Amino acid sequence: MGWIIFLIYVIGWHIGLYGMFKKAGIAPWKALIPFYNTWQIVQRTGIRKVWFWLQFIPIAGQFISIWITIIWVMHFGKFTLLQHALAVFVPFIYLPYLGFFSNDTRYGGPEVVKHYRKSSAREWVDAAVFAVVAATIIRTFVFEAYVIPTGSMEKTLLISDFLFVNKMSYGPRIPQTPLSFPFVHNTMPFSKTEPSYISSVQLPYKRLPGTTEVKRNDVVVFNFPAGDTIINLPDFGSAVPYYDVLRDRYNGNRDALMAEYPILVHPMDKTDNYIKRCVGIHGDELSLVKGVLFINGKPALVPEDSQIDYRVETDSTPINSDFMRDELGIEDLEESDQMRKPKGKYVFLNLTPSEAEKVRKQPNVKKVEIEPYPRVQVFPYDSYHNWNVDSFGPIKIPAKGATVTLTPENIAIYRRVIATYEQNTLEETGGKFVINGVATDKYTFKYDYFWMMGDNRHRSQDSRFWGFVPETNVVGKASLIWFSWNKGPRWKRLFKSIR
């Protein structure tokens, strides 16, 4: 659908220029040659020739071509906001109308433009439109500001850290859903449930060249893969994922769930934005053993400020309150979210590795060890894999071009990759598989995939719960904390780079 609209837009634009060139005394065949036609416009209208060359800048150049089109219609005496809007949004209709069907439209040349004076209101409107367009380009393709809503990345990132996310790092994506309300993500302003986009127009996945590739241990913003379908209520969304509710409460009965809750299906680029650390890239083998992460058989990097729940065994005396306050930042242990639960002489604390070492050195502390996470079901939610948050894998992360042999034992791992992320039909009958109508036990991946985990390992909804993140969902690299707030500015975190 998107490509059809694009072709109509481009073909109609060229046809319209053909008629307008003829009226302006320019050989009309020149209108049919891309870029040569805008060169003719630049020469005839007398605007600076640098604007022609600026059209070749990726993304921004398209808007310059639109601006040149507006200058061109002005030389035919078209100055109103409506006329310029028609030239921008429906040139495949408006330009042919001017070139072939409007007998009153004649080429006036630079003299017509010289005698036109904008009203002050029009000056303000033009300035506002320019500002919106410029900000939209920057937000879509260069960088965007985000705020951290949860503690899943603590203490690397804290709640209410404000970030700049660099979209040029991995290559900016062409928006899959181009028609949306400006400056918001997937809901309208002052609404938690009303979509901010028109999903009927969709473009295929395309990413422009970036400065680097996603690397292990990068902090990455991405579209939540399991957020494509949500329960469209404020208390659900991505916080309580649709697939979790479907599996845990309705035993996979979609009709029963939909009878009770409103459901919304997001396009890929309009699912909620998540931020995690990329701990594994395509082709890696990943596993967790007693809470310790291994990549390709070797212990993975432990981020300096990462946290995990520890069981702290003490003698009969409590941990010193001054130490708790000054070294761990815990004012009231009983009220702190650092503590999961007290039990006799045991205290359960959410600590960084360096904080755990400090606790070990306390005179009344006998033992500090990672507290096993309560056993809950995790990805891929089948009967073949008895994995949990602390004991997981080994699992191979799919790589573009790699081929896997499908079996009843591993299909749950790859089912969503094949059917959802790579948009194939997948049928399963008696342990046999049919992909796009062809019986096969092999599948070759179209995209690269990544494994994302929060630095707060026991308090993060991440790939352990919903699996792989496809390259299509990667938004950008978290680069800088430009502001932070907790009952006042956290001055030490301002303009801090993210590692």
HELIX and SHEET records of a PDB file:
HELIX    1   1 GLY A    2  ALA A   24  1                                  23    
HELIX    2   2 PRO A   28  LEU A   32  5                                   5    
HELIX    3   3 TYR A   36  THR A   45  1                                  10    
HELIX    4   4 VAL A   50  LEU A   54  1                                   5    
HELIX    5   5 ALA A   60  MET A   74  1                                  15    
HELIX    6   6 LEU A   81  PHE A   89  1                                   9    
HELIX    7   7 PRO A   91  PRO A   96  1                                   6    
HELIX    8   8 TYR A   97  PHE A  101  3                                   5    
HELIX    9   9 PRO A  110  LYS A  114  1                                   5    
HELIX   10  10 SER A  120  PHE A  141  1                                  22    
HELIX   11  11 PRO A  225  GLY A  227  5                                   3    
HELIX   12  12 TYR A  242  TYR A  250  1                                   9    
HELIX   13  13 ARG A  254  GLU A  260  1                                   7    
HELIX   14  14 MET A  268  LYS A  270  5                                   3    
HELIX   15  15 SER A  321  LEU A  328  1                                   8    
HELIX   16  16 PRO A  353  ARG A  360  1                                   8    
HELIX   17  17 ILE A  411  ARG A  416  1                                   6    
HELIX   18  18 VAL A  417  TYR A  421  3                                   5    
HELIX   19  19 SER A  463  TRP A  466  1                                   4    
HELIX   20  20 GLU A  471  ASN A  473  5                                   3    
HELIX   21  21 TRP A  491  ARG A  493  5                                   3    
SHEET    1   A 7 PHE A 143  VAL A 147  0                                        
SHEET    2   A 7 ASP A 161  ASN A 166 -1                                        
SHEET    3   A 7 VAL A 474  SER A 484 -1                                        
SHEET    4   A 7 VAL A 219  ASN A 223 -1                                        
SHEET    5   A 7 ASN A 273  GLY A 280 -1                                        
SHEET    6   A 7 TYR A 449  MET A 453 -1                                        
SHEET    7   A 7 VAL A 469  PRO A 470 -1                                        
SHEET    1   B 4 PHE A 143  VAL A 147  0                                        
SHEET    2   B 4 ASP A 161  ASN A 166 -1                                        
SHEET    3   B 4 VAL A 474  SER A 484 -1                                        
SHEET    4   B 4 LYS A 496  SER A 497 -1                                        
SHEET    1   C 2 THR A 229  ILE A 231  0                                        
SHEET    2   C 2 ILE A 263  VAL A 265 -1                                        
SHEET    1   D 4 LYS A 298  PRO A 299  0                                        
SHEET    2   D 4 VAL A 292  ILE A 295 -1                                        
SHEET    3   D 4 GLU A 285  VAL A 289 -1                                        
SHEET    4   D 4 PHE A 392  LYS A 396 -1                                        
SHEET    1   E 3 TYR A 346  LEU A 351  0                                        
SHEET    2   E 3 ILE A 308  THR A 314 -1                                        
SHEET    3   E 3 VAL A 365  ILE A 370 -1                                        
SHEET    1   F 2 THR A 403  THR A 405  0                                        
SHEET    2   F 2 LYS A 442  THR A 444 -1                                        
SHEET    1   G 3 LEU A 426  THR A 429  0                                        
SHEET    2   G 3 LYS A 432  ILE A 435 -1                                        
SHEET    3   G 3 VAL A 438  ALA A 439 -1                                        
END                                                                             
